[in-house]
Amino acid sequence: MSEELLVNASPTETRTALVENGMLQEVYIERTQRKGYVGNIFKGKVVRVLPGMQAAFVDIGLERAGFIHADDIAPLGEDGMEDRQAEVEDIRNIVREGQPLIVQVVKDPIGTKGARLTTHLSVSGRYLVYMPQTRHIGISTRIEDEDERARLKSLVETTVEQFSGDNPEINVDGGFIVRTVAEGVQGDELCADIPFLYRLWQDLLDKINSAPVRTVIHEDLPLYMRTLRDLVKPNIEKIRVDSREVHGKMVSFANKYAPEIADIIEHYPGERPLFELYGVEDEIQKALGQKVQLKSGGYLIIEQTEAMTTVDVNTGAFVGHRNLEETIFKTNLEAATAIARQLRLRNLGGIIILDFIDMKDSEHQRQVLRTLEKMMERDHAKTSITGVSELGLVEMTRKRTRESLGQVMCEPCTVCQGRGTLKSAETVCYEIFREILREERAYNNEKYLVLASQVVIERLLDEESSNVADLEEFIDSTIQFQVENIYSQEQYDIILV
């Protein structure tokens, strides 16, 4: 499988696209004025403790206070390390209002919710994640080969022991997680992360002791650097960057931390925009819509709400060549592949309900579910998929750490207030009639002027003209109409003349 990473950088925003076999699979956007916070470490202050929820709100200097659950607060033993045996019965035994607290963001603020926080701190390198509050050495579950897992664990243990002996002045407590990208790498490359992460943590400890509350202790790398750290896998053939300055920074970073990928980072100097050349711009625009067309003629309808995301599968124009059950099966198979891609591309998280077309054959259900699971294996986000329910629905979850593509690029419609629909002109006309009756009972006026949109006024003067005449006769008053071009379809005003 051919994979490329595209980096579009400008002073206002940076965008990274993962393209597989010429098709966009994932897109990341970081805007200069609104960067994400996942991975950042803050010195916060507890502003409210909620015993009923076993949680607390922590002011970290952002617009909204962050939220931390008791399970995400690491109890400390006498040596300052995490005490796994400590049992916390009440969050009031761990934190109190006004207390400084060192926290890390695990989920960005989304909608009206503040950032999700933890005190289980970690800092990331190219191949390893350092966790200063544990002594565990873990291996990514995506590395399945047992021999490789044993090799990686042995390498880390040996290097930690050697570094500890050579650097007695540095506290080498803590544990590591070996990341998926470490599979197959040489020992020297893997172990270079260990002294870097130890020294980084020592610098952060100095900042923690001296920094005031509500300040940032550690910021994660900018998007174009995280691209090299988090997204580069062995099958990435090229990394193309359209900014000469950013290209230089990425090459320097790669030479220092990942020299094996420096040669695949290329500067793209072409006049045609990089994302346009690869069709990324068109795919992003499509990903902002509800409808996803399938090649067979079927289609998906994807609706995202604050509570959950629903995906409805329809056969559309696809009629098949054999029988109905076969048509449904083929549509659902194609839909399973498309759904996996759309979840990654749109970065949809939380609870997701998939409404495949009803299948009677249990073997067809199994194959569709297996196809979905196989395609979701490529997803970097953690997912969990259930079987087909009695209602024929597939329930799944996908870990949400940042805003979806739609939340980053769009905002609720000011006309419909995010509902996605408008009251019909007929409905607005009847609201106007009721309002005139209310005004008449209150003021008994002789003349009323109705200000409304073009479509509403046209209906009042046409389809509703007889109702207007009846109303004028009933209240014994004159009703006049005036178009206001700046009004939305739902807006109107009634003025006493």
C-alpha positions as CSV (number, residue, x, y, z in Angstrom):
1,M,0.0,0.0,0.0
2,S,1.4,3.4,-1.1
3,E,1.1,6.1,1.6
4,E,2.2,9.7,1.5
5,L,2.0,12.6,4.0
6,L,1.3,16.1,2.8
7,V,2.0,19.2,4.8
8,N,0.4,22.5,3.9
9,A,1.8,25.3,6.0
10,S,1.0,29.0,6.2
11,P,1.3,31.7,8.9
12,T,-2.4,31.2,9.9
13,E,-2.7,27.4,9.9
14,T,-0.9,24.1,9.3
15,R,-2.7,21.1,7.7
16,T,-1.5,17.6,7.4
17,A,-3.1,14.9,5.1
18,L,-2.5,11.2,5.1
19,V,-3.1,9.8,1.6
20,E,-3.3,6.1,0.9
21,N,-3.2,4.9,-2.7
22,G,-4.2,8.4,-3.9
23,M,-7.2,8.7,-1.5
24,L,-7.3,11.0,1.5
25,Q,-7.7,9.0,4.8
26,E,-7.0,11.5,7.6
27,V,-6.6,15.2,7.9
28,Y,-5.2,17.3,10.8
29,I,-5.7,21.0,11.1
30,E,-3.9,23.3,13.6
31,R,-4.7,27.0,13.5
32,T,-2.3,29.6,14.9
33,Q,-5.0,31.4,16.9
34,R,-6.7,28.1,18.1
35,K,-4.1,25.4,18.8
36,G,-5.1,22.1,20.4
37,Y,-3.9,21.3,24.0
38,V,-3.7,17.5,24.0
39,G,-0.4,16.6,25.6
40,N,0.2,20.0,27.2
41,I,1.1,20.0,30.9
42,F,-0.4,22.8,33.1
43,K,0.1,24.0,36.6
44,G,-3.6,24.4,37.5
45,K,-5.7,25.2,40.5
46,V,-8.7,23.2,41.8
47,V,-11.7,25.6,41.7
48,R,-14.5,23.2,42.5
49,V,-14.8,19.7,44.0
50,L,-17.8,17.6,43.1
51,P,-18.2,14.6,45.5
52,G,-21.4,13.4,43.8
53,M,-19.5,13.0,40.5
54,Q,-16.2,12.0,42.1
55,A,-14.6,14.7,40.0
56,A,-13.2,18.3,40.2
57,F,-12.9,21.3,38.0
58,V,-9.4,22.7,37.5
59,D,-8.6,26.2,36.3
60,I,-5.6,25.9,33.8
61,G,-5.9,29.3,32.3
62,L,-8.2,28.5,29.4
63,E,-11.6,29.9,28.8
64,R,-13.4,27.0,30.5
65,A,-12.1,25.1,33.5
66,G,-10.9,21.6,32.8
67,F,-12.5,18.4,34.2
68,I,-10.8,15.6,36.1
69,H,-12.2,12.4,37.5
70,A,-11.0,10.8,40.6
71,D,-9.7,7.8,38.6
72,D,-7.5,10.2,36.7
73,I,-5.7,11.5,39.8
74,A,-2.7,9.5,40.7
75,P,-2.4,8.8,44.4
76,L,1.2,9.3,45.7
77,G,3.1,7.1,48.0
78,E,5.8,8.2,50.4
79,D,8.4,8.3,47.6
80,G,6.3,10.4,45.4
81,M,5.6,7.6,43.0
82,E,2.2,6.4,42.1
83,D,0.8,4.0,44.8
84,R,-1.3,1.4,43.0
85,Q,-2.6,0.0,46.3
86,A,-4.0,3.2,47.5
87,E,-7.8,3.1,47.6
88,V,-9.6,6.4,47.2
89,E,-13.1,6.4,48.6
90,D,-13.9,10.1,48.2
91,I,-12.3,12.7,45.9
92,R,-12.2,15.1,48.9
93,N,-9.5,12.9,50.3
94,I,-7.3,13.6,47.3
95,V,-7.9,17.3,46.3
96,R,-9.3,20.4,47.8
97,E,-10.5,23.7,46.4
98,G,-7.6,26.2,45.9
99,Q,-5.0,23.4,45.7
100,P,-2.4,23.7,43.0
101,L,-2.4,20.6,40.7
102,I,-0.1,19.5,37.9
103,V,-2.3,18.1,35.1
104,Q,-2.1,17.0,31.5
105,V,-4.7,17.5,28.8
106,V,-6.0,14.2,27.4
107,K,-9.0,15.6,25.5
108,D,-9.3,19.1,24.0
109,P,-12.2,21.4,24.9
110,I,-15.1,20.4,22.7
111,G,-18.3,22.4,22.3
112,T,-19.4,23.6,25.8
113,K,-17.1,21.1,27.6
114,G,-13.8,22.0,29.1
115,A,-10.6,20.0,28.6
116,R,-10.4,16.5,30.1
117,L,-7.4,16.3,32.4
118,T,-5.3,13.7,34.2
119,T,-2.4,13.7,36.7
120,H,-0.9,10.6,35.1
121,L,1.7,12.6,33.3
122,S,3.7,11.5,30.3
123,V,6.1,13.0,27.7
124,S,6.5,11.5,24.2
125,G,9.6,10.8,22.1
126,R,9.9,9.3,18.7
127,Y,9.6,5.6,19.8
128,L,8.9,5.8,23.6
129,V,6.5,7.5,26.0
130,Y,8.0,8.3,29.4
131,M,5.7,8.0,32.4
132,P,7.5,9.4,35.5
133,Q,4.9,8.2,38.0
134,T,5.0,4.5,37.2
135,R,7.7,1.8,37.0
136,H,6.0,-0.2,34.3
137,I,7.5,-0.9,30.9
138,G,4.8,-1.7,28.4
139,I,4.6,-2.5,24.7
140,S,2.0,-1.2,22.3
141,T,-0.8,-3.7,21.9
142,R,-0.5,-3.2,18.1
143,I,2.9,-4.9,18.2
144,E,1.6,-8.5,18.2
145,D,4.7,-10.6,17.6
146,E,5.8,-12.0,21.0
147,D,9.5,-12.2,20.0
148,E,9.5,-8.6,19.0
149,R,7.7,-7.5,22.1
150,A,10.3,-9.4,24.2
151,R,13.2,-7.8,22.2
152,L,11.9,-4.3,22.7
153,K,11.2,-4.7,26.4
154,S,14.7,-6.1,27.0
155,L,16.3,-3.2,25.1
156,V,14.5,-0.6,27.2
157,E,15.3,-2.4,30.5
158,T,19.0,-2.7,29.6
159,T,19.3,0.9,28.4
160,V,17.6,2.3,31.5
161,E,19.9,0.3,33.8
162,Q,23.0,1.5,31.8
163,F,21.8,5.1,31.8
164,S,21.2,5.0,35.6
165,G,24.7,3.7,36.2
166,D,26.3,6.3,33.9
167,N,24.2,9.3,35.2
168,P,23.8,9.0,39.0
169,E,22.9,12.7,39.3
170,I,19.7,12.1,37.3
171,N,16.6,10.6,38.8
172,V,15.7,7.7,36.5
173,D,12.5,6.6,38.2
174,G,9.5,6.0,36.0
175,G,8.4,3.8,33.3
176,F,8.1,3.6,29.5
177,I,5.6,2.6,26.8
178,V,7.1,1.4,23.5
179,R,5.1,3.0,20.7
180,T,3.9,1.1,17.6
181,V,6.4,2.9,15.3
182,A,9.2,1.2,17.3
183,E,8.5,-2.2,15.8
184,G,11.5,-3.5,13.9
185,V,13.8,-0.5,14.7
186,Q,17.4,-0.9,15.7
187,G,18.4,-0.7,19.4
188,D,20.5,2.4,19.0
189,E,17.6,4.3,17.4
190,L,15.1,3.1,20.0
191,C,17.3,3.8,23.0
192,A,18.2,7.3,21.9
193,D,14.8,8.4,23.2
194,I,15.6,7.4,26.8
195,P,18.3,10.0,27.8
196,F,16.3,12.7,25.9
197,L,13.1,12.0,27.8
198,Y,14.8,11.8,31.2
199,R,16.5,15.1,30.7
200,L,13.3,16.7,29.3
201,W,11.5,15.6,32.4
202,Q,14.2,17.0,34.7
203,D,13.7,20.4,33.0
204,L,10.0,20.2,33.5
205,L,10.4,19.5,37.2
206,D,12.3,22.7,37.5
207,K,9.5,24.6,35.8
208,I,6.9,22.9,37.9
209,N,8.5,24.1,41.1
210,S,8.9,27.7,39.9
211,A,5.9,28.3,37.7
212,P,2.8,30.2,39.0
213,V,-0.7,28.5,38.8
214,R,-2.7,28.7,35.6
215,T,0.4,28.5,33.4
216,V,1.7,26.0,30.8
217,I,4.6,23.8,32.0
218,H,5.1,21.9,28.7
219,E,3.6,22.3,25.2
220,D,3.5,19.5,22.7
221,L,5.3,19.9,19.4
222,P,3.6,21.9,16.6
223,L,1.6,19.9,14.1
224,Y,4.3,19.5,11.4
225,M,6.7,18.1,14.0
226,R,4.1,15.8,15.5
227,T,3.5,14.6,11.9
228,L,7.1,13.2,12.0
229,R,6.8,11.8,15.5
230,D,3.3,10.3,15.3
231,L,2.3,9.6,11.7
232,V,5.4,8.3,10.0
233,K,5.2,4.5,9.6
234,P,7.4,2.1,7.6
235,N,5.1,2.2,4.6
236,I,5.2,6.0,4.2
237,E,7.0,6.6,0.9
238,K,7.1,10.4,0.9
239,I,6.5,13.5,3.0
240,R,5.8,16.5,0.8
241,V,5.9,20.0,2.3
242,D,4.8,23.2,0.5
243,S,6.7,25.6,2.8
244,R,10.5,26.0,2.4
245,E,10.9,27.2,6.0
246,V,8.8,24.4,7.5
247,H,10.6,21.9,5.2
248,G,13.9,23.0,6.7
249,K,12.7,22.7,10.3
250,M,11.3,19.2,9.6
251,V,14.5,18.0,8.0
252,S,16.5,19.4,11.0
253,F,14.2,17.6,13.4
254,A,14.4,14.4,11.5
255,N,18.2,14.5,11.3
256,K,18.3,14.8,15.1
257,Y,15.6,12.4,16.1
258,A,14.7,10.2,13.2
259,P,17.5,10.3,10.6
260,E,16.1,7.3,8.7
261,I,13.2,9.4,7.4
262,A,15.1,12.6,6.5
263,D,15.6,11.5,2.9
264,I,11.8,11.1,2.3
265,I,11.0,14.7,3.3
266,E,10.6,16.7,0.1
267,H,9.9,20.4,-0.6
268,Y,7.1,20.9,-3.0
269,P,7.7,24.2,-5.0
270,G,4.9,23.8,-7.6
271,E,2.5,26.7,-8.5
272,R,-0.5,24.5,-8.1
273,P,-1.5,24.1,-4.4
274,L,-0.3,20.8,-2.9
275,F,-3.7,19.9,-1.5
276,E,-5.4,20.7,-4.8
277,L,-2.9,18.6,-6.7
278,Y,-3.8,15.5,-4.6
279,G,-7.6,16.2,-4.6
280,V,-7.5,16.8,-0.8
281,E,-9.4,20.1,-0.9
282,D,-12.4,18.4,-2.7
283,E,-12.4,15.5,-0.2
284,I,-12.4,17.9,2.7
285,Q,-15.4,19.8,1.3
286,K,-17.2,16.4,0.8
287,A,-16.4,15.4,4.4
288,L,-18.3,18.5,5.6
289,G,-21.5,17.2,4.1
290,Q,-24.0,14.7,5.4
291,K,-24.3,12.5,2.3
292,V,-21.5,10.2,1.1
293,Q,-22.0,8.6,-2.3
294,L,-20.9,5.0,-2.8
295,K,-19.6,3.7,-6.1
296,S,-22.4,1.2,-6.4
297,G,-25.0,3.9,-6.3
298,G,-25.8,3.5,-2.6
299,Y,-25.1,6.2,-0.1
300,L,-24.4,7.0,3.6
301,I,-26.1,9.7,5.6
302,I,-23.8,10.8,8.5
303,E,-25.3,13.0,11.2
304,Q,-23.2,14.2,14.1
305,T,-24.8,15.5,17.3
306,E,-23.3,16.3,20.7
307,A,-24.6,13.0,22.1
308,M,-23.6,10.6,19.3
309,T,-23.0,10.1,15.6
310,T,-25.4,8.1,13.5
311,V,-24.6,6.5,10.1
312,D,-27.5,5.3,7.9
313,V,-26.8,3.0,4.9
314,N,-29.1,3.2,1.9
315,T,-29.1,1.2,-1.4
316,G,-30.0,4.3,-3.4
317,A,-29.8,3.7,-7.2
318,F,-28.1,0.3,-6.7
319,V,-30.4,-2.5,-7.8
320,G,-27.9,-5.4,-8.2
321,H,-27.9,-8.2,-10.7
322,R,-29.1,-11.3,-8.8
323,N,-31.5,-10.8,-5.9
324,L,-32.4,-8.4,-3.1
325,E,-30.4,-10.1,-0.4
326,E,-27.3,-10.1,-2.5
327,T,-27.8,-6.4,-3.4
328,I,-28.1,-5.5,0.3
329,F,-25.0,-7.6,1.2
330,K,-22.8,-5.9,-1.4
331,T,-24.1,-2.4,-0.4
332,N,-23.3,-3.1,3.2
333,L,-19.8,-4.4,2.4
334,E,-19.0,-1.3,0.5
335,A,-20.6,0.8,3.2
336,A,-18.4,-0.8,5.9
337,T,-15.2,0.2,4.1
338,A,-16.6,3.7,3.4
339,I,-17.7,4.1,7.1
340,A,-14.2,3.3,8.4
341,R,-12.7,5.9,6.1
342,Q,-15.2,8.5,6.9
343,L,-14.8,8.1,10.7
344,R,-11.0,8.7,10.3
345,L,-11.4,11.5,7.8
346,R,-14.0,13.4,9.8
347,N,-12.4,12.4,13.1
348,L,-15.8,11.4,14.6
349,G,-15.6,10.1,18.2
350,G,-17.7,9.0,21.1
351,I,-20.7,6.8,20.6
352,I,-21.4,5.9,16.9
353,I,-24.5,4.0,15.8
354,L,-24.4,2.3,12.3
355,D,-27.6,1.4,10.7
356,F,-26.8,-1.1,8.0
357,I,-29.5,-2.3,5.7
358,D,-31.2,-5.3,7.3
359,M,-29.6,-8.6,6.4
360,K,-31.4,-11.9,7.1
361,D,-28.4,-14.1,6.5
362,S,-26.3,-14.4,9.6
363,E,-23.2,-15.1,7.5
364,H,-23.7,-11.9,5.6
365,Q,-23.9,-10.0,9.0
366,R,-20.6,-11.7,10.1
367,Q,-18.8,-10.8,6.9
368,V,-19.9,-7.1,7.0
369,L,-18.9,-6.8,10.7
370,R,-15.5,-8.5,10.0
371,T,-14.9,-6.1,7.1
372,L,-15.7,-3.1,9.3
373,E,-13.3,-4.4,12.0
374,K,-10.5,-5.1,9.5
375,M,-10.8,-1.6,8.1
376,M,-10.9,0.0,11.5
377,E,-7.5,-1.7,12.4
378,R,-5.8,1.0,10.3
379,D,-7.3,3.7,12.6
380,H,-4.9,5.3,15.1
381,A,-7.7,6.0,17.5
382,K,-8.9,3.3,19.9
383,T,-12.2,1.7,18.8
384,S,-14.6,-0.8,20.2
385,I,-17.3,-2.5,18.0
386,T,-20.2,-4.6,19.2
387,G,-22.1,-7.2,17.2
388,V,-25.4,-6.6,15.4
389,S,-28.1,-5.8,17.9
390,E,-31.7,-7.1,17.8
391,L,-32.7,-3.9,16.0
392,G,-30.1,-4.6,13.3
393,L,-27.8,-1.8,14.6
394,V,-24.0,-1.9,15.1
395,E,-22.9,0.1,18.1
396,M,-19.3,1.3,18.4
397,T,-17.1,3.8,20.2
398,R,-14.1,5.7,18.9
399,K,-11.8,7.5,21.3
400,R,-12.3,11.3,20.9
401,T,-9.3,13.4,21.8
402,R,-9.8,16.5,19.6
403,E,-12.6,18.3,17.8
404,S,-14.0,16.6,14.6
405,L,-13.3,18.1,11.2
406,G,-16.7,19.7,11.2
407,Q,-16.2,21.3,14.6
408,V,-12.8,22.7,13.6
409,M,-14.0,24.1,10.3
410,C,-17.6,25.0,10.9
411,E,-19.9,26.7,13.4
412,P,-23.6,26.4,14.0
413,C,-25.8,28.2,11.5
414,T,-27.0,31.6,12.8
415,V,-30.2,31.3,10.8
416,C,-31.4,27.9,12.0
417,Q,-29.4,27.9,15.3
418,G,-27.7,24.6,14.3
419,R,-31.0,22.7,13.9
420,G,-30.3,22.1,10.2
421,T,-33.9,23.1,9.3
422,L,-36.0,26.2,9.1
423,K,-39.6,26.8,9.9
424,S,-41.6,26.9,6.7
425,A,-43.0,30.1,5.4
426,E,-46.5,28.7,6.2
427,T,-45.6,28.2,9.8
428,V,-44.2,31.7,10.1
429,C,-47.3,33.2,8.6
430,Y,-49.5,31.4,11.2
431,E,-47.1,32.7,14.0
432,I,-47.7,36.2,12.6
433,F,-51.4,35.8,12.7
434,R,-51.3,34.7,16.4
435,E,-49.0,37.6,17.3
436,I,-51.4,40.1,15.7
437,L,-54.3,38.7,17.7
438,R,-52.3,39.0,20.9
439,E,-51.3,42.6,20.0
440,E,-54.9,43.4,19.2
441,R,-56.1,42.1,22.6
442,A,-53.4,44.2,24.4
443,Y,-53.6,47.4,22.4
444,N,-56.7,47.5,20.2
445,N,-54.8,49.3,17.5
446,E,-56.2,50.4,14.1
447,K,-53.2,49.5,11.9
448,Y,-50.4,47.0,11.9
449,L,-47.2,46.8,9.8
450,V,-45.7,43.4,9.4
451,L,-41.9,43.2,8.6
452,A,-40.7,39.8,7.3
453,S,-38.6,38.1,4.7
454,Q,-39.4,38.1,1.0
455,V,-40.7,34.5,0.9
456,V,-43.0,35.1,3.9
457,I,-44.5,38.3,2.6
458,E,-45.1,36.7,-0.8
459,R,-47.1,33.9,0.9
460,L,-49.1,36.4,3.0
461,L,-50.1,38.3,-0.1
462,D,-50.8,35.1,-2.2
463,E,-51.7,31.8,-0.5
464,E,-52.7,33.4,2.8
465,S,-54.4,36.4,1.3
466,S,-57.9,35.2,2.2
467,N,-56.8,34.4,5.8
468,V,-55.3,37.9,6.0
469,A,-58.7,39.4,4.9
470,D,-60.6,37.3,7.4
471,L,-58.2,38.5,10.2
472,E,-58.6,42.1,9.2
473,E,-62.3,41.8,9.4
474,F,-62.2,39.9,12.7
475,I,-60.0,42.6,14.5
476,D,-61.5,45.5,12.5
477,S,-57.9,46.8,11.7
478,T,-55.7,47.2,8.6
479,I,-52.7,45.0,8.2
480,Q,-49.8,46.2,5.9
481,F,-46.7,44.3,4.8
482,Q,-43.1,45.3,4.1
483,V,-40.2,43.1,2.9
484,E,-37.0,43.2,4.9
485,N,-34.2,41.7,2.9
486,I,-31.9,41.2,5.9
487,Y,-34.4,39.1,7.7
488,S,-34.1,35.3,7.7
489,Q,-37.1,33.2,6.9
490,E,-38.0,32.8,10.6
491,Q,-37.6,36.5,11.5
492,Y,-40.5,39.0,11.6
493,D,-41.6,42.1,13.5
494,I,-45.1,43.6,14.0
495,I,-45.2,47.3,14.4
496,L,-48.2,49.3,15.7
497,V,-48.7,52.2,13.2
